[in-house]
């Protein structure tokens, strides 16, 4: 074979490989196609490839191969990464708090519908918090005790110091709710915690990493409004999305509002529907308004109503209703 023919043959092989790599689809990747997208080298036991972190569609020998292939892959990578992000973003998240450990009914999303107990670290629904306490003989006992562990509430002139002490103990135990709460107290300087926004942000990051999604919403709010940090709308949106994916219905509602303002009605409706299923009545009102203006269908509005009714059926109880009837400002839970 002449040199010119050999070059032609090698060139054609390279071209074939490149064409195949460029035409690889997600389905190909799912079927375990394992060759470097840059050089075409196959994966084996002695040569492990690594996925592109953003799109997960292709693999590379090393970072040099990834950098070399970037100009060809960039557009498709961004498109697929955005698709993967949306898949995660628009999943219905689990309920933030689960069930009340006393009545075993789903804890409401509304803040007034639950209480965090710094003595034992339990989240108790408003109904169980309000309900009378009984001892093992069925007699009423002091209501100024934790409904779960019966520890007396802090009271008197040293109550703030006692609350501070209990929260610090829960923080040391890695309690995400306590860490979040102490962050909030540092934000405003409450319960003998010094006002310190840097400390608040540090604690919120820690609580968020432990799974308390509301912390991400607070961090997003700080970046969105320049509280303790420079205004950074991109970072704010990033943290709002993390909060929403973690089950925070307030962040989810606000994402829907922002998409609506940008005229992205399909994305707005997706966010608002998820927020409704998580118990956000404001999102239901927005969908109602969009329906009245002809922006969403009757079917979509009906689905939103059904979703909210399903949420109410999961959280309603006579005990919670009694608490709300006694003091709606303190115990209203939906």
C-alpha positions in Angstrom: 0.0 0.0 0.0 1.3 3.4 -0.9 1.9 6.1 1.7 -0.8 8.3 0.2 -3.3 5.4 0.3 -2.4 4.7 3.9 -2.9 8.3 4.9 -6.2 8.3 3.1 -7.3 5.2 5.0 -6.2 6.5 8.4 -7.9 9.8 7.6 -11.1 8.1 6.7 -11.0 6.0 9.9 -10.5 9.1 12.0 -13.4 10.8 10.1 -15.6 7.8 10.8 -14.7 7.8 14.5 -15.4 11.5 14.8 -18.7 11.3 12.9 -19.8 8.5 15.2 -18.8 10.4 18.3 -20.5 13.6 17.2 -23.7 11.6 16.4 -23.8 9.8 19.7 -27.2 10.2 21.4 -28.2 9.9 25.0 -29.7 6.5 24.2 -26.2 5.4 23.0 -24.7 6.6 26.3 -27.4 4.8 28.2 -26.5 1.6 26.3 -23.0 1.8 27.8 -21.1 3.1 24.8 -17.7 3.5 26.5 -15.1 5.3 24.4 -13.3 8.6 24.8 -15.3 11.2 22.9 -12.0 13.0 21.9 -9.6 10.2 20.9 -11.9 7.2 20.5 -10.0 5.0 22.9 -12.1 2.2 24.4 -12.6 1.8 28.1 -11.3 -1.4 29.7 -10.2 -2.5 33.2 -6.9 -0.8 32.9 -8.2 2.4 31.3 -11.2 3.9 33.0 -13.1 6.8 31.4 -14.9 9.6 33.2 -18.2 11.1 32.3 -18.6 14.8 31.4 -19.8 16.2 34.7 -22.3 18.5 33.1 -24.2 16.4 30.6 -23.3 12.8 31.4 -23.5 12.0 27.7 -19.9 11.3 26.8 -16.7 10.1 28.5 -13.1 11.1 28.4 -9.7 9.6 29.1 -8.6 12.7 31.1 -9.0 16.4 31.4 -6.8 17.0 28.4 -9.1 15.0 26.2 -12.1 16.9 27.6 -10.6 20.3 26.9 -9.6 19.3 23.4 -13.1 18.1 22.6 -14.8 21.1 24.3 -15.3 23.2 21.1 -17.2 20.4 19.4 -19.1 19.3 22.4 -20.0 22.7 24.1 -23.3 23.4 22.4 -24.7 19.9 22.8 -23.4 19.7 26.4 -25.1 22.9 27.5 -28.4 21.7 25.9 -28.3 18.3 27.6 -27.1 19.8 31.0 -30.1 22.2 30.9 -32.4 19.3 30.2 -31.0 17.3 33.1 -31.3 20.3 35.4 -34.9 20.8 34.5 -35.6 17.1 35.1 -34.4 17.5 38.7 -35.9 21.0 39.1 -39.4 19.9 38.2 -39.6 16.7 40.3 -42.2 16.8 43.1 -40.0 16.9 46.2 -40.8 15.0 49.4 -42.7 16.7 52.3 -40.3 19.0 54.2 -41.1 17.6 57.7 -42.9 14.3 57.2 -45.4 13.3 59.9 -45.9 14.7 63.4 -44.3 12.2 65.8 -47.3 12.4 68.1 -50.4 12.3 65.9 -48.7 10.7 62.9 -50.4 13.1 60.5 -48.4 15.1 57.9 -47.0 18.3 59.3 -48.4 21.5 57.5 -46.1 23.6 55.4 -47.3 26.9 56.9 -45.0 28.0 59.7 -47.8 28.5 62.2 -48.8 24.9 61.7 -45.8 23.4 63.6 -43.3 24.1 66.4 -39.7 23.1 66.8 -38.9 21.8 70.3 -35.3 22.8 71.3 -35.4 20.4 74.2 -35.7 17.2 72.1 -35.3 18.4 68.5 -38.8 17.3 67.4 -41.1 19.2 65.1 -44.6 19.0 66.5 -47.8 20.0 64.7 -49.8 22.9 66.1 -52.6 20.6 67.2 -50.4 18.5 69.4 -48.6 21.6 70.7 -52.0 23.1 71.7 -53.6 19.9 73.0 -53.7 19.3 76.8 -51.1 16.9 78.3 -52.0 13.7 80.1 -49.9 11.5 82.3 -49.9 7.7 82.2 -53.0 7.6 84.4 -55.0 9.8 82.1 -54.9 12.9 84.3 -54.1 16.3 82.9 -50.7 17.7 83.7 -48.9 21.0 83.2 -49.4 22.3 79.7 -46.2 24.3 79.9 -44.1 21.3 78.9 -42.9 19.8 75.6 -45.7 17.6 74.2 -43.2 15.0 73.2 -40.5 14.7 76.0 -42.4 16.6 78.8 -39.4 19.0 79.4 -40.7 22.2 80.9 -40.6 25.3 78.6 -37.9 27.9 79.5 -39.5 30.7 81.5 -38.7 33.6 83.7 -35.8 36.1 83.3 -33.4 33.5 82.2 -35.6 31.9 79.5 -33.5 33.4 76.6 -30.3 32.0 78.2 -31.9 28.6 78.6 -33.2 28.5 75.0 -29.7 29.5 73.9 -28.2 26.7 75.9 -30.7 24.1 74.5 -30.2 25.2 70.9 -26.4 25.1 71.2 -26.7 21.5 72.5 -28.9 20.6 69.5 -26.4 22.3 67.1 -23.6 20.3 68.6 -25.7 17.2 67.9 -25.9 18.1 64.2 -29.6 19.0 64.3 -30.3 20.8 61.0 -33.4 22.6 62.2 -31.5 23.9 65.3 -28.6 25.0 63.1 -31.0 26.9 60.8 -32.8 28.5 63.8 -29.5 29.7 65.4 -28.6 31.2 62.0 -31.8 33.1 62.1 -31.2 34.3 65.6 -27.7 35.5 64.6 -29.3 37.3 61.7 -31.4 39.5 64.1 -29.5 39.1 67.4 -32.1 37.1 69.4 -32.0 34.7 72.4 -28.6 36.0 73.6 -27.0 35.3 70.2 -24.9 38.2 68.9 -26.1 39.8 65.6 -23.7 38.4 63.0 -24.8 38.0 59.3 -21.6 36.1 58.4 -22.3 33.6 61.1 -25.9 33.3 60.0 -24.9 32.5 56.4 -22.3 30.0 57.6 -25.0 28.2 59.7 -27.6 28.3 56.9 -25.1 26.7 54.5 -24.4 24.0 57.1 -28.1 23.4 57.7 -28.8 23.2 54.0 -26.1 20.6 53.5 -27.8 18.6 56.2 -31.0 18.7 54.2 -32.9 21.7 55.7 -34.1 23.3 52.4 -35.5 26.4 53.9 -31.9 27.5 54.6 -31.2 27.7 50.9 -34.2 30.0 50.5 -32.7 32.3 53.2 -29.3 32.3 51.5 -31.0 33.1 48.2 -32.8 36.0 49.8 -29.5 37.3 51.1 -27.9 37.3 47.7 -31.1 38.7 46.0 -31.2 41.7 48.4 -27.6 42.2 49.3 -28.0 41.3 53.0 -24.5 40.6 54.3 -23.2 39.8 50.8 -23.1 41.7 47.5 -26.2 41.4 45.3 -25.8 38.5 43.0 -29.0 37.5 41.2 -27.5 34.5 39.6 -26.4 33.0 42.9 -29.8 34.0 44.4 -31.5 32.0 41.7 -29.2 29.0 42.2 -30.1 28.9 45.9 -33.8 29.4 45.3 -33.8 26.4 43.0 -31.9 24.3 45.5 -34.5 25.3 48.1 -37.4 24.4 45.8 -35.9 21.0 44.9 -35.5 20.4 48.6 -39.2 21.0 49.2 -39.5 24.6 50.2 -42.8 25.8 48.9 -42.0 29.5 49.3 -39.0 29.3 47.0 -41.0 27.2 44.6 -43.8 29.8 44.5 -41.3 32.6 43.9 -39.7 30.7 41.0 -43.1 30.4 39.4 -43.7 34.1 39.8 -40.4 35.0 38.3 -41.0 32.7 35.3 -44.4 34.2 34.8 -42.9 37.7 34.8 -40.5 36.5 32.1 -43.5 35.2 30.1 -42.4 31.6 30.5 -45.9 30.5 31.3 -45.3 26.7 30.8 -42.4 26.8 33.3 -44.3 29.1 35.6 -47.3 26.7 35.7 -45.0 23.7 36.5 -43.5 25.5 39.5 -46.9 26.8 40.8 -48.4 23.3 40.5 -45.6 21.8 42.6 -46.0 24.6 45.1 -49.8 23.9 45.3 -49.1 20.2 46.0 -46.8 21.3 48.8 -49.5 23.4 50.4 -48.9 26.9 49.0 -52.3 28.6 48.7 -50.9 31.7 47.1 -49.8 29.5 44.1 -53.4 28.3 43.8 -54.6 31.9 43.7 -52.1 32.7 41.0 -53.2 29.8 38.8 -56.8 30.9 39.4 -55.9 34.4 38.1 -54.1 32.9 35.1 -57.2 30.8 34.3 -59.5 33.8 34.6 -57.3 35.6 32.0 -57.3 32.6 29.7 -53.6 31.9 30.2 -54.1 28.4 31.5 -56.7 25.8 30.7 -59.7 24.8 32.8 -58.1 21.4 33.1 -54.9 22.9 34.6 -56.9 24.9 37.1 -59.0 21.8 38.0 -55.8 19.8 38.6 -54.5 22.6 40.9 -57.7 22.5 42.9 -57.5 18.8 43.2 -53.9 18.9 44.3 -54.6 21.4 47.0 -57.5 19.4 48.3 -55.3 16.3 48.4 -52.8 18.3 50.5 -55.5 19.4 52.9 -56.8 15.9 53.3 -53.3 14.9 54.4 -52.9 17.6 57.0 -56.3 18.3 58.5 -57.3 17.1 61.9 -59.9 18.0 64.6 -57.1 18.8 67.0 -55.4 21.2 64.6 -58.8 22.8 63.9 -59.4 23.3 67.6 -56.1 25.0 68.0 -56.8 27.3 65.0 -60.3 28.1 66.3 -58.8 29.1 69.7 -56.2 31.4 68.2 -55.9 31.6 64.4 -53.0 34.1 64.5 -51.0 31.6 66.5 -52.2 28.2 65.2 -53.6 28.7 61.7 -52.1 25.8 59.7 -53.5 26.3 56.1 
